[in-house]
């Protein structure tokens, strides 16, 4: 089975930091906000009824880890 092309925040945090916690979640969001990780934002942060979700391309995680493609 192949790896998914888009990862959730939890999956990306586990891939980068080895675990998913409030600390690693905040680190990942910080990397997204700074532009170090190019993520796909789904939803609007201005719509209070709907939460913003991020999808992180696997290639972004591989690039940060230095994996060969």
N, C-alpha and C positions, 0 to 999 in steps of 0.2 A: 504494500500500500504506500502511496506517495504522500509526502507531507503537504499540508494545505498551503496554498499560495498566500492567503491572508490569515493573520493570527489575531486573536483577541488580545486585549491588554494583559490578561492573566497568562496566556500562552507565551507571549513575547517576554514578559518579565521572567518566567521560568526558564526560557531559553537563554536569556542574557545573564540573569543573576542566580539561577539555580533554585529559586523559590519565588512564590507569590505572596506578598504581605503588603501591608499599608505602606511600608517604607519603599519597597521595590516598585509598587504602583506609582507612588509620587515621583520616584526617580525617572520612571519611564515617561510619565506625563511631562516632566521637566525637559527630558530629551526631545520630546515631540514639540513642546512650546519653543524651545531654542532653535529648532530646525535641524538638529543633529539626526533625527529620524523623521523621514517623510511618511506621514500616516494619512490615511483616508478618514476624514471626519464624516460621520453619518448622523444627521440630526442637526438641530440648531441650538446653540447655547443660549439663544434669546427666547426660546419656546419653553416655558416652565413646565408644560405638560409632558414634554418629551425630553429624555436625557440624551446628551451627546455621547455617541459611542465612537471609538476609534478602531480602525482595522489597520494592522501593521503588516506591510508586505514582508514575506520571509526573506527576500533579498536584502532588505534593510538590516535585519538581524544578522544575517550572514556577513554583511559588509562590516558591521561593528565588531563582530567576533573575529573577523579576518579569515573566514572560511573561504576556500577556493570554490569557485563556481564551475 
